[in-house]
Amino acid sequence: MTPGFLVESLYLPAQQVGGDFFLVLPCTEGAEETSLFAVIGDVSGKGLQAAMVVATLVGGLRMLESRTPSKVLAYLNRMLTGHVSGFATCCAVLIHQDDRMQIANAGNPSP
């Protein structure tokens, strides 16, 4: 993981699978891992249909090179528009070791 950060998590879906998701990734600037990128969100609906949209979102996030929160949310919006019924909310944050944060929010309560 990224030196200087400790991340612990627990995910308990209401059913076997669901539409809530999160992802935490190290962010490299140059050759060093210096910050963390985190995304938390919720896809409308329940069960397998919502879980399939989550799988698409998480796969897209893992392939995306940018870790700029606003660019990430714009990308996810383009990726989903016209391809899924319902909607997704999402909050993305880039956390730097010097306590700076960049946040972009799309439909979630304020962080």
Phi and psi in degrees as GROMACS dihedral restraints (atoms count N, CA, C in turn):
[ dihedral_restraints ]
;  ai    aj    ak    al  type     phi  dphi    fc
    3     4     5     6     1   -98.8    20    10
    4     5     6     7     1   124.1    20    10
    6     7     8     9     1   -55.7    20    10
    7     8     9    10     1   138.3    20    10
    9    10    11    12     1    92.3    20    10
   10    11    12    13     1    -5.4    20    10
   12    13    14    15     1  -124.0    20    10
   13    14    15    16     1   141.5    20    10
   15    16    17    18     1  -126.5    20    10
   16    17    18    19     1   122.8    20    10
   18    19    20    21     1  -121.1    20    10
   19    20    21    22     1   127.5    20    10
   21    22    23    24     1  -126.6    20    10
   22    23    24    25     1   144.4    20    10
   24    25    26    27     1  -149.4    20    10
   25    26    27    28     1   160.5    20    10
   27    28    29    30     1  -147.6    20    10
   28    29    30    31     1   131.1    20    10
   30    31    32    33     1  -123.7    20    10
   31    32    33    34     1   119.0    20    10
   33    34    35    36     1  -125.7    20    10
   34    35    36    37     1    97.8    20    10
   36    37    38    39     1   -69.0    20    10
   37    38    39    40     1   151.5    20    10
   39    40    41    42     1   -65.7    20    10
   40    41    42    43     1   -33.2    20    10
   42    43    44    45     1  -118.9    20    10
   43    44    45    46     1  -164.7    20    10
   45    46    47    48     1   -61.5    20    10
   46    47    48    49     1   -41.5    20    10
   48    49    50    51     1  -137.8    20    10
   49    50    51    52     1   161.8    20    10
   51    52    53    54     1  -162.2    20    10
   52    53    54    55     1  -168.8    20    10
   54    55    56    57     1  -103.2    20    10
   55    56    57    58     1     0.3    20    10
   57    58    59    60     1   -79.4    20    10
   58    59    60    61     1   144.3    20    10
   60    61    62    63     1  -153.0    20    10
   61    62    63    64     1   158.5    20    10
   63    64    65    66     1  -152.1    20    10
   64    65    66    67     1   157.8    20    10
   66    67    68    69     1  -150.8    20    10
   67    68    69    70     1   133.0    20    10
   69    70    71    72     1  -124.7    20    10
   70    71    72    73     1   124.3    20    10
   72    73    74    75     1  -130.6    20    10
   73    74    75    76     1   145.1    20    10
   75    76    77    78     1   -69.0    20    10
   76    77    78    79     1   149.9    20    10
   78    79    80    81     1  -120.0    20    10
   79    80    81    82     1   125.5    20    10
   81    82    83    84     1  -100.0    20    10
   82    83    84    85     1   136.3    20    10
   84    85    86    87     1  -122.4    20    10
   85    86    87    88     1   108.0    20    10
   87    88    89    90     1    77.8    20    10
   88    89    90    91     1  -132.0    20    10
   90    91    92    93     1  -101.4    20    10
   91    92    93    94     1    -4.4    20    10
   93    94    95    96     1  -107.5    20    10
   94    95    96    97     1   145.5    20    10
   96    97    98    99     1   -82.1    20    10
   97    98    99   100     1   113.0    20    10
   99   100   101   102     1  -122.3    20    10
  100   101   102   103     1    -8.8    20    10
  102   103   104   105     1  -151.0    20    10
  103   104   105   106     1   170.4    20    10
  105   106   107   108     1  -117.0    20    10
  106   107   108   109     1   143.1    20    10
  108   109   110   111     1  -114.8    20    10
  109   110   111   112     1   127.6    20    10
  111   112   113   114     1  -131.5    20    10
  112   113   114   115     1   142.1    20    10
  114   115   116   117     1  -131.6    20    10
  115   116   117   118     1   135.5    20    10
  117   118   119   120     1  -133.5    20    10
  118   119   120   121     1   138.7    20    10
  120   121   122   123     1  -162.4    20    10
  121   122   123   124     1  -178.5    20    10
  123   124   125   126     1  -148.4    20    10
  124   125   126   127     1   131.3    20    10
  126   127   128   129     1   -99.8    20    10
  127   128   129   130     1   137.7    20    10
  129   130   131   132     1   -64.8    20    10
  130   131   132   133     1   150.0    20    10
  132   133   134   135     1    96.6    20    10
  133   134   135   136     1  -177.9    20    10
  135   136   137   138     1  -135.5    20    10
  136   137   138   139     1   169.3    20    10
  138   139   140   141     1    68.4    20    10
  139   140   141   142     1  -151.0    20    10
  141   142   143   144     1   -63.3    20    10
  142   143   144   145     1   -39.2    20    10
  144   145   146   147     1   -61.1    20    10
  145   146   147   148     1   -46.4    20    10
  147   148   149   150     1   -64.8    20    10
  148   149   150   151     1   -40.0    20    10
  150   151   152   153     1   -64.1    20    10
  151   152   153   154     1   -34.6    20    10
  153   154   155   156     1   -67.5    20    10
  154   155   156   157     1   -38.3    20    10
  156   157   158   159     1   -65.8    20    10
  157   158   159   160     1   -41.0    20    10
  159   160   161   162     1   -59.6    20    10
  160   161   162   163     1   -44.2    20    10
  162   163   164   165     1   -59.6    20    10
  163   164   165   166     1   -39.5    20    10
  165   166   167   168     1   -64.4    20    10
  166   167   168   169     1   -45.1    20    10
  168   169   170   171     1   -62.7    20    10
  169   170   171   172     1   -49.1    20    10
  171   172   173   174     1   -64.8    20    10
  172   173   174   175     1   -39.6    20    10
  174   175   176   177     1   -61.4    20    10
  175   176   177   178     1   -43.2    20    10
  177   178   179   180     1   -63.1    20    10
  178   179   180   181     1   -40.3    20    10
  180   181   182   183     1   -64.5    20    10
  181   182   183   184     1   -39.4    20    10
  183   184   185   186     1   -67.8    20    10
  184   185   186   187     1   -29.1    20    10
  186   187   188   189     1   -85.7    20    10
  187   188   189   190     1   -19.7    20    10
  189   190   191   192     1   -74.8    20    10
  190   191   192   193     1   131.9    20    10
  192   193   194   195     1   -82.0    20    10
  193   194   195   196     1   -33.8    20    10
  195   196   197   198     1   -70.4    20    10
  196   197   198   199     1   141.3    20    10
  198   199   200   201     1  -120.5    20    10
  199   200   201   202     1    17.3    20    10
  201   202   203   204     1   -78.8    20    10
  202   203   204   205     1   117.1    20    10
  204   205   206   207     1   -50.7    20    10
  205   206   207   208     1   -45.9    20    10
  207   208   209   210     1   -65.7    20    10
  208   209   210   211     1   -38.1    20    10
  210   211   212   213     1   -68.4    20    10
  211   212   213   214     1   -37.2    20    10
  213   214   215   216     1   -64.0    20    10
  214   215   216   217     1   -46.6    20    10
  216   217   218   219     1   -66.4    20    10
  217   218   219   220     1   -36.9    20    10
  219   220   221   222     1   -63.0    20    10
  220   221   222   223     1   -41.3    20    10
  222   223   224   225     1   -62.4    20    10
  223   224   225   226     1   -47.3    20    10
  225   226   227   228     1   -61.8    20    10
  226   227   228   229     1   -38.9    20    10
  228   229   230   231     1   -61.6    20    10
  229   230   231   232     1   -46.9    20    10
  231   232   233   234     1   -62.2    20    10
  232   233   234   235     1   -38.4    20    10
  234   235   236   237     1   -65.3    20    10
  235   236   237   238     1   -37.2    20    10
  237   238   239   240     1   -90.2    20    10
  238   239   240   241     1   -29.5    20    10
  240   241   242   243     1   -57.3    20    10
  241   242   243   244     1   123.0    20    10
  243   244   245   246     1    81.4    20    10
  244   245   246   247     1    -2.7    20    10
  246   247   248   249     1  -112.4    20    10
  247   248   249   250     1   -13.7    20    10
  249   250   251   252     1  -135.9    20    10
  250   251   252   253     1   151.7    20    10
  252   253   254   255     1   -87.9    20    10
  253   254   255   256     1   155.5    20    10
  255   256   257   258     1    85.9    20    10
  256   257   258   259     1  -153.9    20    10
  258   259   260   261     1  -154.1    20    10
  259   260   261   262     1   171.0    20    10
  261   262   263   264     1  -135.0    20    10
  262   263   264   265     1   142.8    20    10
  264   265   266   267     1  -107.3    20    10
  265   266   267   268     1   154.0    20    10
  267   268   269   270     1  -161.0    20    10
  268   269   270   271     1   142.3    20    10
  270   271   272   273     1  -128.7    20    10
  271   272   273   274     1   129.1    20    10
  273   274   275   276     1  -119.5    20    10
  274   275   276   277     1   139.5    20    10
  276   277   278   279     1  -140.0    20    10
  277   278   279   280     1   137.4    20    10
  279   280   281   282     1  -110.5    20    10
  280   281   282   283     1   116.5    20    10
  282   283   284   285     1  -108.3    20    10
  283   284   285   286     1   118.9    20    10
  285   286   287   288     1   -93.9    20    10
  286   287   288   289     1   156.7    20    10
  288   289   290   291     1   -65.6    20    10
  289   290   291   292     1   -22.5    20    10
  291   292   293   294     1   -89.9    20    10
  292   293   294   295     1    20.8    20    10
  294   295   296   297     1    77.1    20    10
  295   296   297   298     1     3.3    20    10
  297   298   299   300     1   -79.1    20    10
  298   299   300   301     1   148.1    20    10
  300   301   302   303     1  -138.2    20    10
  301   302   303   304     1   143.8    20    10
  303   304   305   306     1  -116.0    20    10
  304   305   306   307     1   127.1    20    10
  306   307   308   309     1  -127.3    20    10
  307   308   309   310     1   138.9    20    10
  309   310   311   312     1  -130.5    20    10
  310   311   312   313     1   137.0    20    10
  312   313   314   315     1  -130.2    20    10
  313   314   315   316     1   132.6    20    10
  315   316   317   318     1  -130.1    20    10
  316   317   318   319     1    84.7    20    10
  318   319   320   321     1    93.1    20    10
  319   320   321   322     1   -11.3    20    10
  321   322   323   324     1   -82.0    20    10
  322   323   324   325     1   160.7    20    10
  324   325   326   327     1   -59.7    20    10
  325   326   327   328     1   156.8    20    10
  327   328   329   330     1   -55.9    20    10
  328   329   330   331     1   137.2    20    10
